[in-house]
Amino acid sequence: MYANSSPITSAQTGIHEQLPALVARHAQSEFRKPVMPYNRDAFEASIAAWRAAGSAPLILDAGCGVGLSTRHLARLHPGHFIIGVDQSADRLSRNTAWEGDLPSNFICVRADLVDYWRLMLAAGISPEKHFVLYPNPWPKIGHLARRWHGHPVFPVVVALGGEIECRSNWRIYIQEFAAALSQLSGLPVQSELFLPATPITPFEKKYADSGHALWRCVASLLY
């Protein structure tokens, strides 16, 4: 059956006790992983497409999967240009069900976000809006460093500025994401339950139809 997604289960019952120290350590050290050439090529191609479209206010759909969320964001924000980034060529190549005309104000590219985010910051390009929608939750206690807010690249994500929104069906992920944002930005960021008027990703629709609680946090990092 379709709406049969199991809720996330974890031995972790609250914000990871090691999160503050991990975020602080990453903020104090430079992440020096070399940028892969294919990521640089994807970045340059997407920025060229954005500029060719008139350099409208930019929205970044980080981890866009099959790109359906990118298309929805393009339709919801016709005055913006949306860049969807995902590391999986297979996901990006899948056909996605879409009704009506396809928006023209978006592009989806295959790239590793770790490199893409750093390339954006180095180029001085900031998204007006930045979506991180239903990332892999990595729910085991030992998986903290695999979650985006526990990754060495997270200070770069915050430094990009703009309004950032993360959504998940795992409350703890959003609580941690909000806590890490607060720690790095000095802003109060809260997690909240929400119900989308229209789901914009396949996961969002499946989780909602399966009866999951959906969570998000939003922060305006306007530097």
Long-range contacts (C-beta under 8 A, 24 or more apart in sequence): 2-206, 2-209, 3-206, 3-209, 3-210, 3-211, 4-210, 5-206, 5-207, 5-210, 5-212, 7-169, 7-212, 8-137, 8-139, 8-169, 8-170, 9-139, 10-139, 10-140, 10-141, 10-170, 10-172, 11-140, 11-141, 12-139, 12-140, 12-141, 12-172, 13-172, 14-172, 14-175, 15-172, 15-175, 15-176, 15-179, 16-141, 16-144, 16-150, 16-176, 18-144, 19-144, 19-149, 19-150, 19-176, 19-179, 19-180, 20-179, 20-183, 22-144, 22-145, 22-150, 23-149, 23-150, 23-154, 23-180, 23-183, 23-184, 24-183, 26-151, 26-152, 26-154, 26-155, 27-155, 27-184, 29-152, 31-118, 31-152, 31-153, 31-155, 31-156, 33-114, 33-115, 33-152, 35-115, 35-118, 35-119, 36-112, 36-115, 38-110, 38-111, 39-111, 39-112, 39-115, 39-116, 39-119, 40-115, 40-119, 42-85, 42-109, 42-110, 42-111, 42-116, 43-109, 43-111, 43-115, 43-116, 43-119, 43-120, 43-123, 45-107, 45-109, 46-83, 46-85, 46-107, 46-109, 46-111, 47-123, 47-125, 49-81, 49-83, 49-107, 50-81, 50-83, 50-107, 53-81, 53-104, 53-105, 54-81, 55-81, 56-80, 56-81, 56-105, 57-81, 57-128, 58-82, 58-83, 58-125, 58-126, 58-127, 58-128, 59-83, 59-127, 59-128, 59-129, 59-130, 59-131, 60-85, 60-120, 60-127, 60-129, 60-130, 60-131, 60-162, 61-85, 61-131, 61-133, 62-113, 62-116, 62-117, 62-130, 62-131, 62-132, 62-133, 63-113, 63-132, 63-133, 63-134, 63-135, 64-92, 64-108, 64-133, 65-91, 65-201, 65-202, 65-203, 66-91, 66-92, 66-94, 66-96, 66-202, 67-91, 67-92, 67-96, 67-108, 68-96, 68-97, 68-98, 68-200, 68-201, 68-202, 69-131, 69-133, 69-200, 69-201, 69-204, 70-106, 70-108, 71-96, 71-98, 71-102, 71-103, 71-106, 72-198, 72-200, 72-201, 73-106, 73-131, 73-200, 74-103, 74-104, 74-105, 74-106, 75-103, 76-200, 77-105, 77-129, 78-103, 78-105, 80-105, 80-128, 80-129, 81-105, 81-106, 81-107, 82-106, 82-107, 83-107, 83-108, 83-109, 84-108, 84-109, 85-109, 85-110, 85-111, 85-113, 85-116, 86-110, 86-111, 87-111, 87-112, 87-113, 113-153, 114-151, 114-153, 117-153, 117-156, 117-157, 117-160, 118-153, 118-156, 120-160, 121-156, 121-159, 121-160, 126-160, 126-161, 126-162, 126-223, 127-160, 127-161, 127-162, 128-162, 128-163, 129-162, 129-163, 129-164, 129-165, 130-157, 130-160, 130-162, 130-163, 130-164, 130-165, 131-164, 131-165, 131-166, 131-167, 132-164, 132-165, 132-166, 132-167, 132-177, 133-166, 133-167, 133-200, 133-201, 133-203, 133-204, 134-167, 134-168, 134-169, 134-201, 134-203, 134-204, 134-207, 135-166, 135-168, 135-173, 137-168, 137-170, 137-173, 139-170, 139-172, 147-173, 147-176, 147-177, 148-177, 149-176, 149-177, 149-179, 149-180, 149-181, 150-176, 150-180, 154-180, 154-184, 155-184, 158-184, 158-185, 158-221, 159-223, 160-221, 161-221, 161-222, 161-223, 162-220, 162-221, 162-222, 163-218, 163-219, 163-220, 163-221, 163-222, 164-218, 164-219, 164-221, 165-216, 165-217, 165-218, 166-216, 166-217, 167-194, 167-204, 167-214, 167-215, 167-216, 168-214, 168-215, 168-216, 169-203, 169-207, 169-212, 169-213, 169-214, 169-215, 170-215, 171-213, 171-215, 173-215, 174-215, 174-216, 174-217, 177-217, 178-217, 178-219, 181-217, 181-219, 181-221, 185-219, 185-221, 187-219, 187-220, 187-221, 189-217, 189-218, 189-219, 190-217, 191-215, 191-216, 191-217, 192-216, 192-217
